[in-house]
């Protein structure tokens, strides 16, 4: 027996889906007032709309991140959409964060596998969830990429506008959430290419040492200095040059909170050793 489509029922469907009132009424009319069937009908319409918009450019977006140090897992995702206002909407922000949590917990092999997997709670697949938000915002949306890490201690930071996000992995007995977030924010701001001196390629290190040696030889003041003094000067100059490209050698970006402290010193004091970091920027081209 059909259920009468009353204004109250239409509002109930709108509250559950955030779809326009007119579309909610149409969904209920098409499905004899059955709420669950009406929701599925709306999802089908949203999916069709996504297909119609497949050619639209998705140059805007947001980074989402999720950390679960109890499970020793973390993930960072890049979601794309068509416009900057949509990227800042509550629905899109929630979607990016929800998918980061899904990736961390379910460990899909790649984007295609993630989209096909069911969400917890029997609410459809990841693609269905994206389509639901497409139906609300009326823009094409794409899960562009993600990375998942496990087995370490993690911290994450996403810039207030969502354009840049960083996930930091360390070794250590316990996480220091505040410090790890500050280190991730440091990486977001300065984007160093290397985590530690040990990770600098040998050819890059040799080149930097060559620059230092040439600088010392070019200065006539160094001609009469003993070799051991020159060696110490060279070490200091090399350390200064590496501070430009190595995370652990850089002074903490928040100098007021961490005065005269490098990133490496701050982490060491907390019993943490940096392993790697992942930095996503919306629209950045992978090298």
Long-range contacts (C-beta under 8 A, 24 or more apart in sequence): 2-32, 2-33, 3-32, 3-33, 3-34, 4-33, 5-29, 5-33, 9-33, 9-35, 13-38, 13-39, 17-42, 17-132, 17-135, 17-136, 18-91, 18-135, 18-136, 19-135, 19-136, 42-135, 43-124, 43-128, 43-131, 43-132, 43-135, 45-135, 46-131, 46-132, 46-134, 46-135, 47-127, 47-128, 47-131, 49-134, 49-135, 49-138, 50-130, 50-131, 50-134, 50-140, 50-141, 53-82, 53-134, 53-139, 53-140, 54-140, 56-82, 56-139, 56-140, 57-82, 58-82, 58-140, 58-141, 58-142, 58-144, 59-283, 60-84, 60-86, 60-87, 60-282, 60-283, 61-87, 61-144, 61-162, 61-282, 61-283, 62-87, 62-88, 62-92, 62-93, 62-96, 62-158, 62-162, 62-163, 62-282, 63-96, 63-158, 63-159, 63-162, 63-163, 63-164, 63-165, 63-280, 63-281, 63-282, 64-93, 64-95, 64-96, 64-97, 64-98, 64-99, 64-100, 64-158, 64-162, 64-165, 65-97, 65-100, 65-156, 65-157, 65-158, 65-165, 65-166, 65-167, 66-97, 66-100, 66-101, 66-103, 66-104, 66-156, 67-104, 67-154, 67-155, 67-156, 67-167, 68-104, 68-105, 69-153, 69-154, 69-175, 69-177, 71-104, 71-105, 72-150, 72-151, 72-152, 72-153, 72-154, 73-104, 73-105, 73-107, 73-148, 73-149, 73-150, 73-154, 74-104, 74-148, 74-149, 74-150, 74-154, 74-156, 74-167, 74-169, 75-100, 75-101, 75-103, 75-104, 75-146, 75-147, 75-148, 75-149, 75-167, 76-100, 76-146, 76-147, 76-156, 76-165, 76-166, 76-167, 76-278, 76-280, 77-103, 77-143, 77-144, 77-145, 77-146, 77-280, 78-143, 78-144, 78-145, 78-146, 78-280, 78-282, 79-141, 79-142, 79-143, 79-144, 80-141, 80-142, 80-144, 80-282, 81-137, 81-139, 81-140, 81-141, 81-142, 82-139, 82-140, 83-139, 86-137, 86-139, 87-162, 87-282, 88-161, 88-162, 89-137, 91-133, 91-136, 91-137, 92-133, 92-137, 92-141, 93-162, 95-129, 95-130, 95-133, 95-141, 96-162, 98-129, 99-126, 99-129, 99-143, 99-146, 100-146, 102-126, 103-146, 103-148, 104-148, 107-148, 107-150, 111-143, 111-144, 111-145, 111-146, 114-143, 114-146, 115-143, 145-280, 147-278, 147-280, 149-276, 149-278, 152-275, 153-180, 153-272, 154-180, 155-179, 155-180, 155-181, 155-183, 155-184, 156-180, 156-181, 156-184, 157-181, 157-182, 157-184, 157-185, 157-187, 157-188, 159-188, 162-282, 163-281, 163-282, 164-188, 164-279, 164-280, 164-281, 164-282, 165-279, 165-280, 166-277, 166-278, 166-279, 166-280, 167-277, 167-278, 168-274, 168-276, 168-277, 169-274, 169-275, 169-276, 169-277, 170-267, 170-272, 170-273, 170-274, 170-275, 171-272, 171-273, 171-275, 172-270, 172-271, 172-272, 172-273, 173-271, 174-271, 176-270, 176-272, 179-266, 179-267, 179-270, 179-272, 180-272, 182-252, 182-253, 182-254, 182-257, 182-258, 182-266, 183-247, 183-252, 183-263, 183-266, 183-267, 183-274, 184-277, 185-253, 185-254, 186-247, 186-250, 186-252, 186-253, 186-254, 186-263, 187-247, 187-277, 187-279, 188-279, 189-253, 190-250, 190-253, 191-279, 192-245, 192-246, 192-247, 192-250, 193-245, 194-245, 194-246, 194-247, 195-246, 195-247, 195-248, 195-274, 195-275, 195-276, 195-277, 196-246, 196-247, 196-248, 196-264, 196-274, 197-242, 197-246, 197-248, 197-249, 199-246, 200-242, 200-245, 200-246, 204-245, 208-238, 208-241, 208-242, 209-234, 209-238, 211-241, 212-237, 212-238, 212-241, 247-274, 247-277, 248-274
